[in-house]
Amino acid sequence: MSEKEVVVENEEVSNIDNTIEETEVVSESVEEILVKESLVEDIQVEDKQKVKDNCFIKELLVGVIDQIVVIAGALATLLVFNLILKIFGYYVSEKETIFLIIYILINIIYVPVCKMLKLKETVGRKILLNK
């Protein structure tokens, strides 16, 4: 063999070695990327679960706030109704029963009235969800 053939063979061997090393580096990089992607997916799943839990708590608090507003409205309506009756010489003898009736009526009309008003949402949603 001549020197040129030996040099060409050495270059081919070195090219093959370089290609093998590059392939190993690329496969290691791909494995690292896959591991990182799986870690990111796990973190995203955990974050979604936290958001769901947090969302449930917020929705629960929205309901509690709305019911407090409805109860306050029912009490205020009962007091006004009782004052109007006192003007004419009457009074509410069974306040609990009348309160329950007023509470049910206000609870039924609360959401539609809030949506029709400038608020566009209930008081609880406006406070906690900032919509």
VENKA-V265168 format. One record per pair of residues at least 12 apart in sequence whose C-alpha atoms are under 10 Angstrom apart, sorted by the first residue. I is the first residue (numbers start at 1). GAP is how many residues later the second one is. Records with the same first field share a line. If there is no record, write none. Layout:
I->GAP  GAP
This chain:
55->74
58->66  67  70  71
59->65  66  69  70
60->64
61->63  64  67
62->60  61  62  63  64  65  66  67
63->59  60  61  62
64->60
65->57  58  59  60  62  63
66->41  44  45  56  57  58  59
67->36  40  43  56  57
68->56
69->37  38  41  53  54  55
70->32  33  34  35  36  37  38  39  40
71->28  29  31  32  33  35  36
72->31
73->29  30  33  34  37
74->24  25  26  27  28  29  30  31  32  33
75->20  23  24  25  27  28
76->23  26
77->22  25  26  29
78->14  17  18  20  21  22  23  24  25
79->13  16  20
81->17
82->13
110->12  13
111->12
119->12
